[in-house]
């Protein structure tokens, strides 16, 4: 339950802090792949974000995010500008696979 509350807080904060003209949406496909938040800009750029409450879940979140993005036809819509695992607490760093991770507190105007 606490994880769902955190996901809601992340979605809210992304909606508030996202650039004007952008959309923040949830993604789920017919194969069960899910992305907690997808930010889409008017110029076609987009980013995928997975919310994980604790830093011990970063690797699991990164694997889930990579798996979901792999199912998307990026030839049609383009590669994501970035992939992010957003945590309640934890480091800010780039993982070996290029996915970025940072705590929710790092999002600031």
HUCOR-V928341 format. One line per field, one symbol per residue. ss: DSSP state (H for helix, E for strand, - for the rest). phi: phi as a letter, one per 40 degrees, with the letter a starting at -180 (. if undefined). psi: psi as a letter, one per 20 degrees, with the letter a starting at -180 (. if undefined). A space follows every 50 residues. Layout:
BEGIN
ss=???
phi=???
psi=???
END
This chain:
BEGIN
ss=-HHHHHHHHHHHHHHHH-----EEEEEE-----EEEEEEE-----EEEEE EE--HHHHHHHHHHHHHHHH---HHHH----EEEEEE-----EE-----E EEEHHH---
phi=.cccccdcccdccccccccdgcbbbcbabccgcbbcabcbcccgcaabbb cbcbccbdccccccccccccccccccbgcccabbbbbcaicbabcdcgcc bacdcccac
psi=ghhhgggggggghhhgiqqqjrqprqpprijjqqphppppqhjiqrqppp ppgqiijggggggggggghhipnihhiqqqhqppoprgqarorprhjipq qrqhiioq.
END
